[in-house]
């Protein structure tokens, strides 16, 4: 930890909020610790200045059910309830993670609208300031670790095809891992991965797009990674392979049981769209608000307003975008927000272009 980092150990109180208050540009980080005798995972909280943070890992995951299934003790004083998806991640990370951790279920008071109103606008910076972003696909994903390993092998296979000037046709399939194995478990696992809900969620877009860029000596970016059990894969590697599979179309169908090129899983296109937005940010290209909405049109959100709020942190900034702040006091209706955005777009551009964003008109890519 650098000497200019402000890091305050947090003692939780049983007052109005379960969380120690933070300033305008402060966030909470967590360290996990497991008792040697009781086998319980405990939490230690730290308040840090976002402008001077220690190294930490930010977690990206699908929230899932709102039902709380576990409680984690905080310095022996209180317990923080978490959902099943969060509990899976915490249980796994507690076995070896030594870094500071940021995870919305733990670091934002989910029962305090004012805390959410203060912290959610900072989430773009929270993810971009992390040492890396880990996208957890969920323990329930069938053979997820095997699927990630298979994607890695396909990545090197397709790269070799490119180096040999082999185009995306039958020749690109021959020689691929397990291409000649009937009912291959690897390809079945990949078919499940290509339908994973993680890639369809709107807030995941922000978290992956805003992740830092950390290239290794081979030029592979590990700033955003996908995780399932003990397998790790760079997100950009996954997007590269998915793009090749989409290009192969019907040729690859026999290897992906249950999938059809006539109706590829929505998750595949969502992943490619995320990859395109991340690539724009990597090359310092401005991302127009309407372009981001089009690229994210297939993504899903529990709350309609999140289709707007989830992209505001990575699109080109202007006065209008700066004023699009989440209202967590339940006064924010979908109709009100979308009307506000629609009026702004009608002022800015051709109305027919706006109709396409609404789901009508000719395709604009």
C-alpha positions as a printed NumPy array, in Angstrom:
array([[  0.   ,   0.   ,   0.   ],
       [  1.433,   3.363,  -0.982],
       [  2.082,   5.957,   1.676],
       [ -0.445,   8.433,   0.272],
       [ -3.342,   6.01 ,   0.644],
       [ -5.952,   6.96 ,   3.195],
       [ -7.254,   3.717,   4.66 ],
       [ -9.45 ,   3.808,   7.734],
       [-10.438,   0.651,   9.55 ],
       [-14.163,   0.644,   9.964],
       [-16.011,  -0.24 ,  13.156],
       [-19.628,  -0.973,  12.324],
       [-22.388,   0.441,  14.458],
       [-25.92 ,  -0.736,  15.057],
       [-27.375,   2.677,  14.265],
       [-29.528,   3.789,  11.339],
       [-27.039,   2.367,   8.812],
       [-25.154,  -0.889,   9.155],
       [-22.221,   0.786,   7.421],
       [-19.761,   3.432,   8.5  ],
       [-20.557,   6.586,   6.456],
       [-18.338,   7.537,   3.524],
       [-17.475,  10.903,   2.001],
       [-18.357,  12.068,  -1.499],
       [-15.35 ,  10.367,  -3.114],
       [-14.797,   7.577,  -0.654],
       [-15.597,   3.891,  -0.987],
       [-15.523,   0.836,   1.26 ],
       [-13.163,  -2.072,   0.65 ],
       [-13.283,  -5.451,   2.344],
       [-10.752,  -8.007,   3.449],
       [-11.865, -11.575,   4.031],
       [-10.472, -13.721,   6.8  ],
       [-11.299, -17.281,   7.769],
       [-11.161, -18.489,  11.366],
       [ -8.801, -21.432,  11.778],
       [-10.97 , -22.99 ,  14.455],
       [-14.554, -22.022,  13.626],
       [-14.199, -22.19 ,   9.809],
       [-16.232, -19.009,   9.559],
       [-15.487, -16.222,   7.113],
       [-15.28 , -12.782,   8.674],
       [-15.122,  -9.312,   7.116],
       [-12.895,  -6.356,   7.873],
       [-13.998,  -3.054,   6.349],
       [-11.843,  -0.111,   5.291],
       [-12.878,   3.326,   4.043],
       [-10.549,   4.664,   1.333],
       [-10.327,   7.748,  -0.857],
       [-11.142,   6.852,  -4.445],
       [ -8.331,   9.13 ,  -5.646],
       [ -5.74 ,   7.218,  -3.585],
       [ -6.811,   3.584,  -3.37 ],
       [ -4.729,   0.524,  -2.523],
       [ -4.731,  -2.347,  -5.008],
       [ -8.022,  -4.222,  -4.952],
       [-10.052,  -6.702,  -6.988],
       [-13.563,  -5.694,  -8.117],
       [-16.145,  -8.442,  -8.519],
       [-18.649,  -8.597, -11.372],
       [-21.473, -11.124, -11.035],
       [-25.196, -11.708, -11.526],
       [-27.08 , -10.683,  -8.399],
       [-29.756, -13.357,  -8.748],
       [-32.427, -13.83 ,  -6.097],
       [-32.887, -11.162,  -3.418],
       [-33.27 , -13.868,  -0.775],
       [-30.509, -13.721,   1.841],
       [-28.991, -17.119,   2.605],
       [-25.937, -16.353,   4.759],
       [-24.528, -13.83 ,   7.221],
       [-20.928, -12.703,   7.562],
       [-19.58 , -11.316,  10.798],
       [-17.903,  -7.896,  10.88 ],
       [-15.21 ,  -7.609,  13.548],
       [-17.375,  -9.482,  16.028],
       [-20.025,  -6.773,  16.201],
       [-22.718,  -7.3  ,  13.564],
       [-23.471,  -9.561,  10.627],
       [-24.015,  -8.622,   6.965],
       [-26.623, -10.722,   5.093],
       [-25.783, -11.799,   1.53 ],
       [-27.545, -13.568,  -1.353],
       [-26.74 , -17.054,  -2.625],
       [-24.663, -15.809,  -5.569],
       [-22.614, -13.494,  -3.341],
       [-22.16 , -16.242,  -0.74 ],
       [-20.703, -18.585,  -3.369],
       [-18.125, -15.991,  -4.394],
       [-17.16 , -15.022,  -0.837],
       [-16.8  , -18.662,   0.185],
       [-14.467, -19.347,  -2.76 ],
       [-12.412, -16.158,  -2.417],
       [-11.907, -16.634,   1.31 ],
       [ -9.767, -19.698,   0.6  ],
       [ -6.886, -17.662,  -0.725],
       [ -7.566, -14.032,  -1.666],
       [ -5.257, -11.65 ,   0.18 ],
       [ -6.189,  -8.511,  -1.777],
       [ -8.653,  -5.85 ,  -0.819],
       [-12.025,  -6.626,  -2.351],
       [-14.856,  -4.507,  -3.735],
       [-18.242,  -6.157,  -4.195],
       [-21.517,  -4.252,  -4.318],
       [-23.335,  -6.691,  -2.014],
       [-20.752,  -5.994,   0.704],
       [-19.545,  -2.457,   0.011],
       [-22.836,  -0.628,  -0.636],
       [-25.58 ,  -0.58 ,   1.974],
       [-28.346,  -2.189,  -0.072],
       [-30.993,  -1.063,   2.429],
       [-30.008,   2.609,   2.442],
       [-31.232,   4.586,  -0.632],
       [-28.965,   7.518,   0.234],
       [-25.885,   5.323,   0.371],
       [-26.777,   3.8  ,  -3.005],
       [-27.388,   7.263,  -4.43 ],
       [-23.889,   8.298,  -3.362],
       [-22.027,   5.127,  -4.361],
       [-23.665,   4.   ,  -7.639],
       [-22.491,   7.044,  -9.671],
       [-18.927,   6.129,  -8.633],
       [-19.126,   2.551,  -9.901],
       [-17.491,   3.354, -13.231],
       [-14.432,   4.675, -11.412],
       [-14.57 ,   1.846,  -8.891],
       [-14.201,  -0.743, -11.643],
       [-11.648,   1.214, -13.687],
       [ -9.485,   1.861, -10.585],
       [ -9.326,  -1.812,  -9.599],
       [ -6.222,  -3.904, -10.226],
       [ -8.5  ,  -6.254, -12.129],
       [-12.185,  -7.116, -12.516],
       [-13.196, -10.735, -11.954],
       [-16.418, -11.806, -13.651],
       [-17.835, -14.745, -11.699],
       [-19.999, -16.975, -13.881],
       [-21.587, -18.92 , -11.039],
       [-20.955, -22.295,  -9.482],
       [-24.129, -23.65 , -11.106],
       [-22.695, -23.346, -14.64 ],
       [-22.349, -26.944, -15.836],
       [-18.669, -27.803, -16.407],
       [-17.893, -24.079, -16.471],
       [-14.212, -24.563, -15.664],
       [-13.886, -27.087, -18.485],
       [-15.653, -24.665, -20.859],
       [-13.219, -21.834, -20.051],
       [-10.268, -24.152, -20.653],
       [-11.78 , -25.201, -23.996],
       [-12.229, -21.558, -25.014],
       [ -8.566, -20.933, -24.227],
       [ -7.53 , -23.853, -26.46 ],
       [ -9.836, -22.659, -29.255],
       [ -8.305, -19.195, -28.992],
       [ -4.813, -20.504, -29.755],
       [ -6.201, -22.759, -32.501],
       [ -7.973, -19.884, -34.271],
       [ -4.906, -17.667, -33.838],
       [ -2.822, -20.327, -35.575],
       [ -5.422, -20.452, -38.354],
       [ -5.042, -16.707, -38.833],
       [ -1.263, -16.991, -38.918],
       [ -1.626, -19.661, -41.629],
       [ -4.127, -17.511, -43.592],
       [ -6.92 , -20.038, -43.051],
       [-10.276, -18.31 , -43.404],
       [-13.308, -19.063, -41.236],
       [-14.606, -22.145, -43.045],
       [-14.429, -25.937, -42.621],
       [-10.641, -25.811, -42.544],
       [-10.76 , -23.657, -39.413],
       [-12.707, -26.41 , -37.595],
       [-10.482, -29.331, -38.547],
       [ -7.761, -29.724, -35.983],
       [ -9.628, -27.763, -33.313],
       [ -9.581, -29.356, -29.841],
       [-11.854, -32.437, -29.81 ],
       [-13.163, -31.65 , -33.297],
       [-13.222, -35.38 , -34.104],
       [-14.661, -36.593, -30.768],
       [-18.362, -37.489, -30.9  ],
       [-20.45 , -36.018, -28.064],
       [-17.395, -34.257, -26.676],
       [-17.798, -33.112, -23.078],
       [-15.724, -30.004, -23.86 ],
       [-18.04 , -28.822, -26.63 ],
       [-21.118, -29.559, -24.492],
       [-19.624, -27.43 , -21.723],
       [-18.971, -24.644, -24.217],
       [-22.597, -24.78 , -25.386],
       [-23.702, -24.209, -21.785],
       [-21.223, -21.338, -21.363],
       [-22.528, -19.604, -24.493],
       [-25.963, -19.409, -22.822],
       [-24.709, -18.096, -19.475],
       [-26.951, -15.253, -18.117],
       [-23.847, -13.355, -16.954],
       [-23.298, -11.94 , -20.433],
       [-26.894, -10.721, -20.783],
       [-27.071,  -8.439, -17.75 ],
       [-26.991,  -4.679, -18.235],
       [-24.85 ,  -3.799, -15.207],
       [-22.254,  -6.373, -16.296],
       [-21.686,  -4.232, -19.404],
       [-20.473,  -1.295, -17.313],
       [-18.316,  -3.495, -15.111],
       [-16.524,  -5.217, -18.008],
       [-16.203,  -2.135, -20.214],
       [-14.75 ,  -0.072, -17.358],
       [-12.294,  -2.762, -16.223],
       [ -8.598,  -1.782, -16.363],
       [ -6.28 ,  -2.911, -19.165],
       [ -3.444,  -5.181, -18.06 ],
       [ -1.562,  -6.888, -20.876],
       [  0.919,  -9.715, -20.398],
       [  4.054, -10.312, -22.494],
       [  1.919, -12.036, -25.165],
       [ -0.374,  -9.047, -25.52 ],
       [ -3.312, -10.759, -23.783],
       [ -5.371,  -8.435, -21.606],
       [ -6.04 ,  -9.774, -18.094],
       [ -7.749,  -6.628, -16.782],
       [-11.179,  -8.254, -17.123],
       [-11.321, -11.992, -16.477],
       [-14.009, -14.661, -16.391],
       [-13.915, -17.057, -13.452],
       [-15.607, -20.386, -12.781],
       [-14.367, -22.484,  -9.898],
       [-10.569, -22.557, -10.347],
       [-10.473, -21.662, -14.056],
       [ -9.664, -18.121, -15.215],
       [ -9.944, -16.69 , -18.737],
       [ -9.376, -13.171, -20.101],
       [-12.678, -11.678, -21.259],
       [-11.119, -10.488, -24.532],
       [-10.075, -14.083, -25.324],
       [-13.668, -15.228, -24.817],
       [-15.031, -12.493, -27.097],
       [-12.491, -13.357, -29.8  ],
       [-13.606, -17.015, -29.803],
       [-17.32 , -16.156, -29.729],
       [-16.841, -13.856, -32.716],
       [-15.169, -16.71 , -34.643],
       [-18.008, -19.095, -33.771],
       [-20.576, -16.579, -35.001],
       [-18.642, -16.213, -38.259],
       [-18.554, -19.985, -38.726],
       [-22.358, -20.032, -38.405],
       [-24.029, -23.281, -39.471],
       [-20.625, -24.957, -39.998],
       [-20.034, -25.11 , -36.237],
       [-23.553, -26.255, -35.27 ],
       [-22.745, -30.014, -35.078],
       [-20.185, -29.301, -32.335],
       [-22.553, -27.183, -30.206],
       [-25.462, -29.412, -29.143],
       [-28.764, -27.626, -28.679],
       [-27.635, -24.417, -30.407],
       [-28.61 , -23.151, -33.838],
       [-26.999, -20.522, -36.045],
       [-30.515, -19.351, -36.938],
       [-31.055, -18.35 , -33.324],
       [-27.753, -18.063, -31.49 ],
       [-28.08 , -17.491, -27.726],
       [-28.566, -13.851, -26.859],
       [-25.585, -14.093, -24.514],
       [-23.227, -14.526, -27.483],
       [-24.209, -11.262, -29.161],
       [-24.231,  -9.448, -25.818],
       [-20.649, -10.596, -25.179],
       [-19.524,  -9.388, -28.605],
       [-21.253,  -6.029, -28.039],
       [-19.481,  -5.663, -24.679],
       [-16.212,  -6.491, -26.381],
       [-16.784,  -3.804, -29.026],
       [-17.463,  -1.148, -26.365],
       [-14.443,  -2.234, -24.339],
       [-12.273,  -2.077, -27.454],
       [-13.414,   1.504, -28.109],
       [-12.447,   2.495, -24.586],
       [ -9.101,   0.701, -24.91 ],
       [ -8.277,   2.827, -27.974],
       [ -9.523,   6.031, -26.276],
       [-12.403,   6.397, -28.716],
       [-15.426,   8.311, -27.442],
       [-18.553,   6.154, -27.057],
       [-21.663,   8.141, -28.056],
       [-24.682,   7.645, -25.828],
       [-26.974,   6.505, -28.664],
       [-24.325,   4.087, -29.976],
       [-24.027,   2.479, -26.532],
       [-27.801,   2.099, -26.298],
       [-27.877,   0.322, -29.65 ],
       [-25.016,  -2.01 , -28.745],
       [-26.722,  -2.814, -25.415],
       [-30.215,  -3.276, -26.84 ],
       [-30.079,  -7.051, -26.205],
       [-28.961,  -6.708, -22.585],
       [-31.429,  -7.27 , -19.758],
       [-32.138,  -5.287, -16.604],
       [-34.429,  -6.013, -13.672],
       [-35.308,  -2.325, -13.479],
       [-36.045,  -0.543, -16.742],
       [-34.179,   2.595, -15.628],
       [-30.96 ,   0.59 , -15.411],
       [-30.897,   0.354, -19.212],
       [-29.884,   4.027, -19.011],
       [-27.974,   4.263, -15.738],
       [-25.733,   1.265, -16.452],
       [-24.091,   2.966, -19.441],
       [-23.725,   6.558, -18.226],
       [-20.294,   5.957, -16.715],
       [-18.577,   4.901, -19.951],
       [-20.289,   7.003, -22.629],
       [-19.135,  10.361, -23.94 ],
       [-19.756,  12.912, -21.207],
       [-21.773,  16.084, -21.635],
       [-24.138,  18.118, -19.488],
       [-27.075,  15.849, -20.246],
       [-25.217,  12.639, -19.316],
       [-23.732,  14.252, -16.199],
       [-27.243,  15.031, -14.968],
       [-28.506,  11.469, -15.461],
       [-28.085,  10.516, -11.82 ],
       [-29.909,   7.513, -10.309],
       [-32.772,   8.321,  -7.98 ],
       [-32.958,   5.551,  -5.37 ],
       [-35.857,   7.062,  -3.45 ],
       [-38.393,   5.29 ,  -5.72 ],
       [-39.321,   8.548,  -7.447],
       [-37.611,   7.456, -10.662],
       [-40.118,   5.946, -13.102],
       [-39.198,   4.211, -16.349],
       [-41.624,   6.416, -18.263],
       [-40.183,   9.628, -16.849],
       [-36.567,   8.683, -17.541],
       [-37.123,   7.288, -21.034],
       [-39.195,  10.334, -21.993],
       [-36.337,  12.553, -20.84 ],
       [-33.843,  10.584, -22.94 ],
       [-36.166,  10.468, -25.957],
       [-36.635,  14.229, -25.949],
       [-32.869,  14.733, -25.762],
       [-32.239,  12.413, -28.717],
       [-34.921,  14.097, -30.793],
       [-33.147,  17.395, -30.193],
       [-29.774,  15.985, -31.184],
       [-30.351,  13.924, -34.329],
       [-32.541,  12.607, -37.105],
       [-35.851,  11.361, -35.603],
       [-35.74 ,   8.266, -37.821],
       [-32.428,   7.295, -36.261],
       [-34.046,   7.563, -32.859],
       [-36.826,   5.191, -33.98 ],
       [-34.208,   2.529, -34.575],
       [-32.932,   2.877, -31.025],
       [-36.533,   2.35 , -29.893],
       [-36.606,  -0.927, -31.831],
       [-38.011,   0.236, -35.172],
       [-36.594,   1.273, -38.516],
       [-33.614,   0.085, -40.501],
       [-30.613,  -1.59 , -38.852],
       [-27.788,   0.797, -38.044],
       [-24.513,  -0.857, -37.058]])
